[in-house]
Amino acid sequence: MSLEGKKPPRPLTHDLLKLIIDAFQAKVLKIEVVELKYVGGNGTYYAKIYVQSDGKVLAIDARPSDSIALALRMNSTIFVENKVMSESSIILQGDTSIEEMKRRLRNTKPEQFGDFKLDK
């Protein structure tokens, strides 16, 4: 909903968190997916939300899905640790290495991705 600019009739949890952060005049500097742990064969991602308030930066543990939802609402940058990317990334068809894919993505202009809409 956030990507499409739609507003729910009442604030969702992530909207509420944004309102609270704004009320305290704090700022989400970035979110970062920091770790991938395997427990019982299943992979679980971990993230941190970096919030600046009163000149201090706090790193708050959070689920990546919540972190990304908040980052979209706060117009914050989303990062992924290199180790996490190395462990869980896939090489797209046509790329022969992760370095080649990174180089191609860095040289891709946003308008080359096309006009995508999430609704049907």
N, C-alpha and C positions, 0 to 999 in steps of 0.2 A: 504494500500500500504506500509506503514511504517513497519508494522509487517512482511510483506513478503520480505522486503528489496528492493522493487521496487522504482525506481525514475521516476517521471514524466518528460517530456521533458523541462518544465519550472517550477520554484518553485510554489507550492501551497501556500495558505495563511500561513499555519502552518510552512511550510518550510522557507518562507520568515521571519517569526517571529524568527525562530531558527537562521537564518543567521544574523539578527539584534542583537539578544542577544549575539551571538558569536563575532560579530564585536565590541561590547562594552565590550568584555571580562567579561561578566556577566555569571551567572550560575543559572539554575533552580534547586533549592534545593529539592523541592517537589511540588506536587499539592495535594489539599485536597478538597473533596466534603464536604462542611461544613453545609449545611442546606437544608431542604425540606419544602417548603411553599405550602399550599393549598389555591388556589384562585378560587372561582367558581366551586369547586369540582375537579379541576385539580391540580396535584402535579407538582411543578417546583423545580428542583434541582439548587443549587448554589455552586460555587467552588471558590477557591483562588489558584493563582499561586504564589509561594514564590520564588522570584528572589533575588540573592545576587549580589551586584555591589558595588565596592569601599568600602567593609567592611560593607555595610548596607544591611539589608534584607527588601525587600518590599513585601507586601501582596497585590496582584492585583486581583480584582474581575473578574471572567470570567465564561463562561458557562462550565459545566463539559465536554461536548463533545470537545470543543476547548482545555481545560486544558489537557485532556487525550491524545489528538492528539499531543500536544506539548510535554508532558511528554514522550511519546513513541519516539519521535525524539531526545529528549535530554537525554534519558536514566535516567530519574528521577523517583523517587518513587511516587506511587499513594496511597493516604490515603483516608479513609472515616470516618467521625466522628461517634462515637458509637451511638449517638442519631439518626443519619440518618439511620444507619444500623438497629437499633431497630424498627424504624418506617416503613421501606420499605422493609426489607429483607423477604425472604421466607425460610421456612424450607424444605430442600430437602427430598425426599422419603428416609426413613430409619433413619433419624435423628429425635429425639424426643424433642430436644431443640436447641436453637442457640448455647449454650455453647458446646453441644455435636458436632455440626457441626464445630465450631471453632477448637475444640480439634482435630477432625479428619483431618481437612485441614492442621493444623500446623504439623501433623505427616505424611502428604502425601509428598512423594518425587516428584519433577518435572517430572521425567521419568515415574511415574505411571499414568500421564495424557495421555500418548500416543503421537503419532506423528500426529499432526493435520495440515492440509493445508486448506487455505481459498479458493483456486481456485477449480473449479469443475473438 
